[in-house]
Amino acid sequence: MRHIRFIITALAVGCGCPAPSFAQSGQAGPAAAMEQRSAQFAGSYLQVWSSSSRAAVAAVPRLYAPRVLFYGRVLGRRGLMREKARFVQRWPVRHYAHRPGTIQVSCDAHASKCMVRSVVDWRAESPARRAASRGSSRFEQGIDFSAARPVVFREGGSVISQTGRVRRS
């Protein structure tokens, strides 16, 4: 039942609809509330990375913990900022979305941490390079709720499928 509730919540977040309240069912608790907040955070995160390059890079200090396990490497905030800035420079036009029905959230309420897993469909373009790429990836994001605001402490995943092209003049 919990998995179904968070698929519904994730779909609501993805479409911009208000997330349903599960408190009415009597099943809301600390873990359930963290799961719902995690799904919402993950949806908002992809919206930020689908926005302008400046806004996406500026959000890094707000979205990430001071040290992050980022695709297998531990990075401090400065290293992560450089990594993200290089990526948005290479791909200035980006769109990311959780594939409906794929978000799974698991939380450890005692540790105040959750893991969000989903399939993300994406596309990226570089008009200057006349390049475009699209595909889907497995995506994992660890979210820490122990501080004043939630932050990403872990991010990873792998490409499932990808197509790319370079446009010729």
Sequence and secondary structure as in RCSB ss.txt:
>XXXX:A:sequence
MRHIRFIITALAVGCGCPAPSFAQSGQAGPAAAMEQRSAQFAGSYLQVWSSSSRAAVAAVPRLYAPRVLFYGRVL
GRRGLMREKARFVQRWPVRHYAHRPGTIQVSCDAHASKCMVRSVVDWRAESPARRAASRGSSRFEQGIDFSAARP
VVFREGGSVISQTGRVRRS
>XXXX:A:secstr
 HHHHHHHHHHHHHHT      GGGT   HHHHHHHHHHHHHHHHHHHHTS HHHHHHTHHHHEEEEEEETTEEE
EHHHHHHHHHHHHHH  EEEEEE TT  EEEEETTTTEEEEEEEEEEEEEETTTTEEEEEEEEEEEEEE SSSS 
EEEEEEEEEEEEEEEE   
